[in-house]
Amino acid sequence: MVFCVMILGIALFAGGCTREKEADGEKRKIDFTVVRESEIPQDLFSDMEACKKEGFRTVFRDSSYLYLAVGYGEQKTGGYSVAVEELYTLDQRIHLKTKLMGPRKGEKVNKANTYPYLVVKLELREETVEFD
């Protein structure tokens, strides 16, 4: 549990590329790739597994990429997914906003517990990461 709390508190550095003007600064969208489970670095995946029941928001980097991972904790059924609502830089910070989406009405779902998460990969950046 303490380990999970430590992971939630970690903030590494990162950055942006496409421009959009915003009143209090310059907002820049960031190009990213959603990472498949088989492509998640083993160290990051191990950390995610350790905290999957409680949920997590963590940052990991290797020599080439920055990974942002968000887990929504234990859900009582299948049919959940996680989507990126926004990923951008503003005022020297990266902002990632995600959304948990539940099963559609009438959708048949697995009755087993699930642990929905999302991992995105960016080029290495230097801004501080904030999960919105």
C-alpha positions in Angstrom: 0.0 0.0 0.0 2.8 2.4 0.9 4.4 1.6 -2.4 1.2 2.5 -4.3 1.0 5.8 -2.5 4.7 6.5 -3.5 3.9 5.7 -7.1 0.9 8.1 -7.0 3.2 10.9 -5.8 5.8 10.5 -8.5 6.0 13.2 -11.1 8.7 13.1 -13.8 9.3 15.6 -16.6 7.8 15.8 -20.2 6.6 18.3 -23.1 4.4 19.2 -26.3 4.1 19.9 -30.1 0.8 21.3 -31.8 -0.3 24.8 -30.9 -3.6 26.1 -29.6 -4.0 29.5 -28.0 -5.4 29.7 -24.5 -6.0 32.9 -22.4 -3.5 32.1 -19.6 -0.7 30.7 -21.8 0.0 28.6 -24.8 -1.6 25.2 -24.9 0.1 22.6 -27.1 -1.3 19.2 -27.9 1.1 16.3 -27.5 1.4 13.4 -29.9 1.1 10.1 -28.2 0.6 6.4 -28.7 -1.6 4.1 -26.6 0.6 1.2 -25.5 -0.6 -2.4 -25.7 0.0 -4.6 -22.7 2.7 -6.6 -24.5 4.6 -3.4 -25.1 4.6 -2.0 -21.6 8.1 -2.0 -20.1 8.4 -4.8 -17.5 9.3 -2.5 -14.6 6.3 -0.2 -15.2 4.0 -3.2 -15.6 5.2 -4.7 -12.3 4.5 -1.4 -10.6 1.0 -1.2 -12.1 0.2 -4.8 -11.1 1.2 -4.0 -7.5 -1.3 -1.1 -7.4 -4.1 -2.3 -9.7 -6.7 -2.8 -6.9 -6.4 0.7 -5.6 -5.8 2.4 -8.9 -2.8 4.5 -9.8 -1.4 7.5 -11.8 2.2 7.1 -12.5 5.0 8.2 -14.8 7.8 6.0 -16.1 10.6 6.7 -18.5 13.3 4.7 -20.2 16.1 5.9 -22.4 13.8 6.9 -25.3 10.2 7.4 -24.1 8.0 8.8 -21.4 5.1 6.6 -20.3 2.0 7.9 -18.5 -0.2 5.2 -16.9 -3.6 5.6 -15.2 -5.5 2.8 -13.6 -9.0 3.1 -12.2 -8.8 0.3 -9.6 -11.0 -2.7 -9.2 -14.3 -2.8 -11.1 -16.9 -5.6 -10.3 -17.5 -6.5 -14.0 -15.9 -6.4 -17.4 -16.9 -3.9 -20.1 -14.8 -0.9 -18.8 -12.3 1.0 -20.8 -10.2 4.1 -20.4 -9.9 7.0 -22.9 -7.7 10.0 -23.2 -9.8 13.2 -23.1 -6.9 15.6 -23.3 -3.1 15.5 -23.4 -1.3 18.8 -23.7 1.4 21.1 -22.3 0.6 24.4 -20.7 2.8 26.6 -18.5 5.7 24.2 -18.4 3.5 21.2 -17.4 2.1 18.2 -19.2 -1.6 17.6 -18.5 -3.3 14.2 -19.0 -7.0 13.9 -18.5 -8.6 10.5 -18.9 -12.1 9.1 -18.5 -13.3 5.7 -17.3 -16.1 4.4 -19.5 -18.4 1.7 -18.2 -20.3 -1.0 -20.0 -23.0 0.2 -22.4 -26.6 -0.3 -21.3 -27.7 -3.8 -22.1 -24.1 -4.9 -22.9 -23.3 -8.5 -21.7 -20.3 -8.3 -19.4 -18.1 -10.7 -17.6 -19.0 -10.9 -13.9 -15.3 -11.2 -12.9 -13.4 -8.3 -11.3 -11.4 -6.2 -13.8 -8.8 -3.5 -13.5 -9.1 -1.0 -16.4 -6.0 1.1 -17.2 -4.4 3.1 -19.9 -0.7 3.6 -20.8 0.4 6.2 -23.3 3.9 6.7 -24.7 5.5 10.0 -25.6 8.9 11.1 -26.7 11.0 12.1 -23.6 10.0 15.5 -22.3 11.2 17.9 -19.6 7.9 19.4 -18.2 6.3 18.3 -15.0 3.4 15.8 -15.4 0.0 16.5 -13.9 -3.0 14.1 -14.0 -6.2 16.1 -14.3 
